[in-house]
Amino acid sequence: MNAASGAVLAATAELPEPVASGWQLIVAALAGIAVIVVLITIAKVHPFLALVGGGLTVGVVAGEAIPDVLESFTGGFGTTAAGVGILIALGAMFAKLLADSGGADEIVDTIVGHASPRMLPWAMALVGAIIGLPMFFEIGLVLLMPVIYLVARRSGLSLITVGIPALAGLSAMHGFVPPHPGPLVAIDALGADLGTTLALGVAVAVPTIVVAGPLFGKLAGRWVVPPIPHTFDADPADGDTSKRPSFGITMFSVLLPVVLMLGKALAEIFIDNDDQIVRQVLDVLGTPIIALLIAVVVAMFTLGRGSGMDRDTISKSTGAALPAIAGILLIVAAGGGFKQVLVDTGIGTLLADWAKDANISVILMGWVLAALIRLATGSATIATITASSLMLGLIDGLSSGELSLVVLAIGAGSVFFSHVNDAGFWLVKEYFGMTVGQTIKTWSVMETILSVVGLIVVLLLGLVI
């Protein structure tokens, strides 16, 4: 657990008493969420500004003094930026190296090239999951679209039958598996262990992708058969591939941080003595910042130098990754500020008391909150931030595994039914050349299946963890 997570967990153990009456706090929370929803969906304000406005609204309506609200917000902003911002930046650098070196293309070409026509949807799901492990959804989609077009054209399969499995793989990784912003925020806010959550996230993602990807894609391919666009007519494999890193080296680079973080989690389970040198080494190497930093440095050689890039090119590639994620970093940090205002006003304590009296499952509560906010704002990250903030009072006494399941339930809820207020909806619609109705019948339904199946798998895991 990193320092920021430890601080958040310590804070949640002693949540403040509410500063106002119960109903005033509920009105404050609803008013803050309403401000965020209205500013994002109607006024088209950037989510960063919307979260700042939402946090101030919560504090003022709850009866706190403006200076106190600002202190809460800026404190949460800084803590979250320190705990999550570095990880997002390192992840973006790694993803940029993977794309610029041709490593991502090598993964796609190798897996798709060895698949029979009947297995192509399954191969595309695997490609989507692997590419989605280090890359943000939008980047992965842009990268995979030429391949989706090409595979559909050559195999004679529907564009939807080929494309939906790849989208399911990308979306599941985005919602369930760190180092994506949503899971990282929830892990940091709830004090969950990153290695444990990563391992359980992969366990949840696999059956979820199977159902929402190849199985649903086969059915959706009969409902909607859009023409294959000619946006990318050239075969992406026709270029110079001699300088690409090999498939084995690329997979080693992609899986290195995963293995390091999982190694730390396994060491905590199977090695009881904290003083053992093996445990200490694995603890250090598996610390998220160290694991991702090692992965980026290694990728500079295996992917960068391995593809013929010189030092200047590698430097430019990693540097170019940062401007693209500036907005994401600000949104995530502002979400931390919003969370801290909710905590300091005592709303979390109040909701915890109500939920305990109603005897509602913590896992189900997390999923419902995230799904409702996702429907309202269209943003998986905003849904994760807000739902995690509201869950703080409900997690006292939960084990590390249970905390990870709550994080994954929130992640599942955050991808529920993407529709017209989600930028991803329009990205998929345009790339696949579909109408709004066709996009709802394919992409939106796929996201809903992903969300519901993910919740079911999390609940099943909850029976044994």
Buried (B, 14 or more C-beta within 10 A) or exposed (E): BBEBBEBBBEBBEEBEEBBBEBEBBBBBBEBBBEBBBBBBBEEEBBBBBBBBBBBBBBBBBBBBEEEBBBBBBBBBBBBBBBBBBBBBBBBBBBBBBBBBBBBBBBBBBBBBEEBEEEEBBBBBBBBBBBBBBBBBBBBBBBBBBBBBBBBBBEBEBBBBBBBBBBBBBBBBBBBBBBBBBBBBBBBBBBBBBBBBBBBBBBBBBBBBBBBBBBBBBBEBBEEBEBEBBEEEEEBBBEEEEEEBBEBEBBBBBBBBBBBBBBBBBBBBEEBEEEEEEEBBEBBEBBBBEBBBBBBBEBBBEBBBBBBBBEEEBBEEBBEEBBEBBEEBBBBBBBBBBBBBBBBBBBBBBBBBBBBEEEEEBBBBBBBBBBBBBBBBBBBBBBBBBBBBBBBBBBBEEBEBBBBBBBBBBBBBBBBBBBBEBBEBBBBBBEBBBBEEEBBBBBBBBBBBBBBBBBBBBBBEBBEEB
